[in-house]
Amino acid sequence: MSRIPSEGAALALWLLVAAPLAAQSSLPAPASGPAGPTSLSQLIPGLFDRTIVLAATGHEAHFIGSGEALREAGLQLNGSILTQLTAYPVSSSAGGFTYEFDPALGVMRRTSESFGPLFAERAETIGKGKWNFGIKYERFDYDAIDGLDLDDGDIALSFTHLDTNNDGTTVATVYEGDVIVADARFDLSSDIAVMSAHVGLSDRLDLTVALPVVRVELDAALSTRVVRHATEGFESPPAHLFADGTDSATFLASGSASGIGDVLLRGKWNFLRAEGRGLAAALDLRLPTGDEEELLGSGATQTRLSLIGSSSFGAFAPHFNAGYAVYSGEGLQDQELPDEASFTVGFDWAAHPRVTLAGDLLWRTLFDANVMSVRDERHLYRRWDQTEISTTTRPELETTLDDLNLITAAVGCKVNLWGQLLASVNLLYSLSDDGLQDDAWVPLIGLDYSF
C-alpha cells in the first residue's frame, strides 16, 4: 500500500515534465525585447511596461500616454488571466467503489453498481475505514479569453498623437492624424496532475485531500506599428518611425513555472440515505498553497459549500451538485477574487460490470470578474493632401467587471482493470465563450485504487 503514493508522485512528475516537450510556440521572433521577468506573474506587465520611442526625424513625435496605457493594459490582462487560470475544474475526488455496513450480514456491501461520476460528487460515501488513492492529469492549451483570440492579434489597443494646439481634436495639424497600434499574442498552457487521498471516517462521513502539481507556460509577443492615416507620402523619411527606422517593432517575453498548486480539503456528510437515493453536504477548502507570483495559485482561501444529490435505478445513476464559493483574502496585486456559483448535472451508467460510462454538464458563474473587450473608437484625421476630414476607427482595450458564465461538457468512462484498480479517460469541451478557453477537447486521464 505504501508504494501507491510514491508511484503516483513519480507519474505526476513525469507527466508535467514530458507533456510540455511537445508544445511549440507559434509566436514571431522579436525585433527587440526586455530583460526576463522576475516571476511569471510579472511577464505580461513587464512586457507592456515600456514607453514607445520613435526616431528623431526633425519632428518631435509624441503619442499620448503610450507607456502608462501599456502598463495599465498589461496589469488588466494579467489580472484576468490569473483569476481564471487558477479556477480550473477539479475532477471528482471520490472513490469508484462505495460501501456501507450491512448489519444483517455483518459485512461491508457495495452501494452502487457504477464507478461514479466524472466531475461531480455523488451522495454515497466510500465506507467506514475504506481508502482510495488517485492521480489524474489534464492539459489546457488556451486559445481565447472572453471571446478574444490569444494568438490572432484580437487583443489590441492604440495611441493618438499629442494635441499640439490644445484644441481637443486630431485634425489641426497633419501629424495629429497618425496613430500607433499595438496588439498582443499569447501561447498559454497549463498541465495539472492531481494526487488525492480519500478516507471514510464513518459510514456517512468522508474526508478528501487533493494535491495538485501545476506547470504553467507562457509566451507573449507585443507588436506595435505606425499607422499613417494623415502623413502617408507627406515627407521622406516619414515623420513617424521607430528608432531602428522601421514602421513596426515587436517585443517578446516567455517563461514557465512548476510547483504545488492550491491544496483542496473536502469533507462530505451523507445526511439523508434511502433505498436508491441520497443527499449529502460537502465543505471544500482550497488553501493558498500555490505560488500566486508564479501563477500556480490564487493567493487566497476559497470556501465552498455544496449540496449533493444522487439516485440509482439499477445500473443508471443520475446526480446533481449545487454550490457556492467565496474567497477570504486577496489575490495577486491585491485583487478581490470573484465569488462563484456552480451547478453540475449528469449521470453514470454501469454499461458492464467493469465499465462505467458517464457524462456531466458543468455550469460555473464567476460574479463581478474581470472581463476583457476591445471596442472600436472613432478617430478623425486630415490627410496632408486633402482639405476634408476623414473618419476611421482605432482599437481600444478595456476591462470591466461582469459575470462570467463558464459552461463545460464532460464525457468519459471508467474501466476496472483488476481488483479495485480503476482507469479513467475523460474529455472536456467548453460550450461558452466567457473566460479563458481551450477550444479543443481537453483530455483527462487517471488511476484510482481502493482498499
C-alpha positions, 0 to 999 in steps of 0.5 A: 500500500505504501508504494501507491503514493510514491508511484503516483508522485513519480507519474505526476512528475513525469507527466508535467515534465514530458507533456510540455516537450511537445508544445511549440510556440507559434509566436514571431521572433522579436525585433527587440525585447526586455530583460526576463521577468522576475516571476511569471506573474510579472511577464505580461506587465513587464512586457507592456511596461515600456514607453514607445520611442520613435526616431528623431526625424526633425519632428518631435513625435509624441503619442499620448500616454503610450507607456502608462496605457501599456502598463495599465493594459498589461496589469488588466490582462494579467489580472484576468488571466490569473483569476481564471487560470487558477479556477480550473475544474477539479475532477471528482475526488471520490472513490469508484467503489462505495460501501456501507455496513450491512448489519444483517450480514455483518459485512461491508456491501457495495452501494452502487453498481457504477464507478461514479461520476466524472466531475461531480460528487455523488451522495454515497460515501466510500465506507467506514475505514475504506481508502482510495488513492488517485492521480489524474492529469489534464492539459489546457492549451488556451486559445481565447479569453472572453471571446478574444483570440490569444494568438490572432492579434484580437487583443489590441489597443492604440495611441493618438498623437499629442494635441499640439494646439490644445484644441481637443481634436486630431485634425489641426495639424497633419501629424495629429492624424497618425496613430500607433497600434499595438496588439498582443499574442499569447501561447498559454498552457497549463498541465495539472496532475492531481494526487488525492487521498480519500478516507471514510471516517464513518459510514456517512462521513468522508474526508478528501485531500487533493494535491495538485502539481501545476506547470504553467507556460507562457509566451507573449509577443507585443507588436506595435506599428505606425499607422499613417492615416494623415502623413502617408507620402507627406515627407521622406523619411516619414515623420513617424518611425521607430528608432531602428527606422522601421514602421513596426517593432515587436517585443517578446517575453516567455517563461514557465513555472512548476510547483504545488498548486492550491491544496483542496480539503473536502469533507462530505456528510451523507445526511439523508440515505434511502433505498436508491437515493441520497443527499449529502453536504460537502465543505471544500477548502482550497488553501493558498498553497500555490505560488500566486507570483508564479501563477500556480495559485490564487493567493487566497482561501476559497470556501465552498459549500455544496449540496449533493444529490444522487439516485440509482435505478439499477445500473443508471445513476443520475446526480446533481451538485449545487454550490457556492464559493467565496474567497477570504483574502486577496489575490495577486496585486491585491485583487478581490477574487470573484465569488462563484456559483456552480451547478453540475448535472449528469449521470453514470451508467454501469454499461458492464460490470467493469465499465462505467460510462458517464457524462456531466454538464458543468455550469460555473458563474464567476460574479463581478470578474474581470472581463476583457473587450476591445471596442472600436473608437472613432478617430478623425484625421486630415490627410496632408493632401486633402482639405476634408476630414476623414473618419476611421476607427482605432482599437481600444482595450478595456476591462470591466467587471461582469459575470462570467458564465463558464459552461463545460461538457464532460464525457468519459468512462471508467474501466476496472482493470483488476481488483479495485484498480480503476482507469479513467479517460475523460474529455472536456469541451467548453460550450461558452465563450466567457473566460479563458478557453481551450477550444479543443477537447481537453483530455483527462486521464487517471488511476484510482485504487481502493482498499 
